[in-house]
Amino acid sequence: MDAAAKMALTHVNITPLPLHPHSAKRLISRLCHSSWDSSLNTALRITSMGLYHSDSSPQLWVRKQSCILDVALTRLRLGHTRLTSHLHRLGLSPDPYCPWCRMVEETIEHFLLHCSRFHSHCVLLRDHLVALGVYL
């Protein structure tokens, strides 16, 4: 065995990479992101909004100008809020319903777009979203 090992070391054939190192680095990065994304898709559960972002590319909601705003947007996106629907899932609220609309579950969508308590704010938010080309 030692003779075979020595012979293997003396006859080293180095195969040149057909890719430029920069291209190889990009390819490896893409493969890692793809692998991570497939693992992430199986690990994530659906949030209270019923949506999640399924890739690990840079996210538009992370602005890096205000940590407080980034945290608030991320919590809204993930459904980690102090709304009764989330608190109810954690066992911290007796029911998931909106205190003002009664028999309607207090979800993020309800809170931002439909709640009667914040009707004027909801209308204003919808108008701004339409101006940005976002239709609900």
C-alpha positions in Angstrom: 0.0 0.0 0.0 2.8 2.4 0.8 4.3 1.9 -2.7 0.9 2.7 -4.3 0.5 5.8 -2.2 4.0 7.0 -3.1 3.4 6.3 -6.8 0.1 8.2 -6.6 2.0 11.2 -5.1 4.8 11.2 -7.7 2.4 11.0 -10.7 0.1 13.9 -9.8 -1.9 15.1 -12.7 -3.3 18.4 -12.0 -6.3 19.1 -14.1 -6.6 22.8 -14.9 -9.9 24.4 -14.1 -11.8 25.3 -17.3 -13.3 28.3 -15.4 -11.7 31.5 -14.4 -11.5 31.7 -10.6 -14.0 34.5 -10.5 -16.5 32.5 -12.5 -15.9 29.5 -10.3 -16.5 31.6 -7.2 -19.8 32.8 -8.7 -20.9 29.3 -9.6 -20.1 28.0 -6.1 -22.0 30.9 -4.6 -25.0 30.2 -6.8 -24.9 26.5 -5.9 -24.7 27.3 -2.2 -27.6 29.7 -2.4 -29.6 27.1 -4.4 -28.9 24.5 -1.8 -29.8 26.9 1.0 -33.0 27.9 -0.7 -34.2 24.3 -1.1 -33.4 23.7 2.6 -35.2 26.9 3.5 -38.3 26.0 1.5 -38.8 22.8 3.4 -38.0 24.4 6.8 -40.3 27.5 6.6 -43.8 27.4 7.7 -46.5 29.7 6.3 -46.8 33.0 8.3 -50.0 34.6 9.4 -50.1 36.5 6.1 -50.0 33.1 4.3 -46.8 34.1 2.5 -43.1 33.9 2.9 -40.2 34.8 0.7 -38.7 31.6 -0.6 -35.2 32.6 -1.6 -32.1 34.0 0.2 -31.4 36.8 -2.2 -31.2 40.4 -0.7 -34.7 41.4 0.3 -36.3 44.7 -0.7 -37.8 45.4 2.7 -34.3 45.6 4.3 -33.4 49.2 4.0 -30.3 49.4 6.3 -31.2 53.0 7.1 -33.2 52.3 10.2 -32.8 49.2 12.3 -36.2 49.8 14.0 -38.0 50.0 10.7 -36.2 46.9 9.4 -37.2 45.0 12.5 -40.8 46.2 12.2 -41.1 45.2 8.6 -39.5 41.8 9.2 -41.9 41.2 12.1 -44.9 42.1 9.9 -43.6 39.9 7.1 -43.1 36.9 9.4 -46.3 37.5 11.4 -44.5 38.0 14.7 -46.7 40.8 16.1 -48.7 41.6 19.1 -52.0 41.1 17.2 -54.4 38.7 18.8 -54.1 36.0 16.0 -50.4 35.6 16.8 -50.8 35.9 20.6 -53.6 33.3 20.4 -51.2 30.8 18.6 -48.7 31.3 21.4 -51.5 30.7 24.0 -51.3 34.3 25.2 -54.8 35.4 24.1 -58.1 33.6 24.7 -59.2 34.1 21.1 -57.7 35.3 17.7 -60.5 37.9 17.1 -60.1 41.7 16.5 -61.3 43.6 19.7 -63.1 46.2 17.5 -64.5 44.1 14.6 -65.4 41.2 16.9 -65.9 37.9 14.9 -63.0 38.8 12.4 -59.6 37.3 13.1 -57.0 40.0 13.8 -54.4 39.2 11.2 -51.9 41.6 9.8 -53.9 42.0 6.6 -57.1 42.8 8.6 -55.2 45.2 10.9 -53.5 47.1 8.0 -56.3 47.0 5.4 -59.7 46.3 6.8 -60.1 47.1 10.6 -62.9 49.5 11.3 -60.9 51.2 14.1 -58.3 52.3 11.6 -60.6 52.9 8.6 -59.2 56.3 7.7 -55.6 55.0 7.9 -56.5 51.9 5.8 -58.0 54.1 3.1 -54.9 56.3 3.1 -52.6 53.2 2.9 -54.6 51.7 0.0 -54.4 55.0 -1.8 -50.7 55.2 -1.4 -50.3 51.6 -2.5 -52.4 52.2 -5.6 -50.2 55.3 -6.4 -47.2 52.9 -6.2 -48.9 50.4 -8.6 -49.8 47.9 -5.9 -53.4 46.7 -6.2 -55.0 44.6 -3.5 
